[in-house]
């Protein structure tokens, strides 16, 4: 037992194991948590969710989505939703994601944002250009499905959709890529 202890400590200190444990435990905790998670607390928990999205481990990415879903459902503050939107879009917009899996995870998180007057028009304006630039089929499909509720919300609530976003939608409907046309 004494000889194995240092090995166990070294394994626990490995970054991927540590992130996996943190994201797994906190996702389950916040899913069961009965109180709002807003403001500074929300921002502090958002960071590990976004960091988990970068992981090369599929389980960490899945649990990062689960953690994001849990915390976004615990806040009603428009500032928290806007912060989440800005953080989710920043890396793909700048072209600084670690790969297609990272983008798929971020776009899945984007799909967890509840449509609202303050968020939906901004989602369409900032994320539709990403749809036109995306090259990975799975990322295109996830991003398109994440954008659909926001587009429907804007149409139902008669919220003005920016003309450049409408032009992109019309252009993509005639795209040679079947995934974009859908």
N, C-alpha and C positions, 0 to 999 in steps of 0.2 A: 504494500500500500504506500509506503513512504517513497519508493522509487517512482511510482506512477504520478504522484501529486504534482511535481514540476511539469510533467507532460500535460496534465489536465489544465493547469494554469496557463501554459503557453497556448493551448488550443482555444481556451476561452478568450484570450487576448487577441486572437486573429480577428481582423476587422470584419470580415464577412459574417462570421459567427456572431459577433457582437451586434451588428446591425440587424441580422436576422432575428435574434432574440428580442432586441428592443422593439422593432417594428411589430413582431408577432404579439408580444405581451401588451403593448400600448394599443394596438388595434382592437384587441378583445376588451381591454379595459374601457376604452372610450365608447365602444359599442354598447356596453352595459351601463355606462355612467349616465345618471339621471339629470345632471345639471348642465346649464349652458357652458360652452367653451368659447369664450369670446375675448377679443382684444389681445393683450400681451400673451396670455396663455395660449390662445389660438395660434399666434405667430410662432411661439416656441415649439409647438407640436407640429406645425406645418413643415418646419425645416427637416426633421427626420423623414417625414413622408416624401418630400421632394428628393432628399438624398437617397432614400431607398429606391426611388424610380431609376436612378443611375446604375444600380447594381447589375452585375452580369448574372446573378443568381435569380432564376425565374420565380422562386418562392418568395424572395425578398421583394421583388417587384409586385407580385400579387398581393402581398400583405401591405405594401405601401399604398396600393389602391384601396385596400380594405380600411387602412388607417385614415386615409383622406376622406373616404366616404363617411366614416364614423364621425370625424371632427366637423366636416362641412354640414352634417345634419344637426350638429349641436350649436350652430351659430345662426342668428338671424340678422346680424349686423351687416349692412351693405358694404362697409369698409373691409370686413373680413372676406367677403365674396370677391370684392374688387382686387384685394391683395392676392387672393388665390389665382384669379384669372391672370393677373399680371405676371405672377411667378410661373404659372403653367405655360404661358405663351412666350416668355422672354427667351428661353434657350432655343426652341425651334425657330423662332423669328430671327434670331441672330445666327442660326446655323451652327450652334455649339452643343448639340446633343452628342451623346457617346455612341449612338447608333440607332437603328430602326427599333430595337426593343425599348430603348429609352423613350423614343417618340411615341410609340404605341402606349406605353404606360402613362405618359403625360396626357395624351389625348383621351385615354380612358378616364383619367382623373377629371379632365375637362367635361366629360359627359356626366359627371356627378354634380356639376353646378346646376342648381335649380333655376329654370328660366324665370326672369324677373325684368321689370322695366329698366333697372339700372345695369343689369348684367348682359341681357340677351343681345341688344344692339351692339355693345362693345365686343362680345364674343364673335358676332358675325363680321364686324369690321376688321378685327385683328386676326381671326383664324381662317377666314375664307382665302386670303392670299396664300396661306400655308398649304391649303388643299391643292392649289394650282402648282405649287413647287414640289410637293411630295412625290417621291419616286417609288416608295415601297408600298405594295398593294395592301398589306394588312394595315399599315399606318393610314393609308387613304380611307379604307373601310371604317376604321375606328374613328377617325376624325370626322368623316361624313356623318356617321351615326351620332356623334357627340354634338354636331352642329344642328341636326334636324329638329330637336325640340325647341331650340332657340329661334330657328327660322319660323317654325309653326307658331310659337308664342308671339313673335313680332307681327306676323300676319293676322292672327286672331285679335290681338289687342290694338291693331292699327298703329303700330309703332313704326315710324319712318326708318326704313333700311337704307343705309348709305348707298348712293348711286354706284360707287365703285364696287361695292360688294354685290349689288345686283348684276352689274356687268360681268363680274367673275362667275356668278352662278349661271348666267345665260351662256357664257363662253364654255364653261365646263359641261353643260348639257349637250354640247355639240362636239365634245372631245373624242379623240380616237381611242382613248382608254375606256374600256367598258366599266371599270370600277368608278371612274369619275362620273360617267353618265348616270349611273344608278343613284 
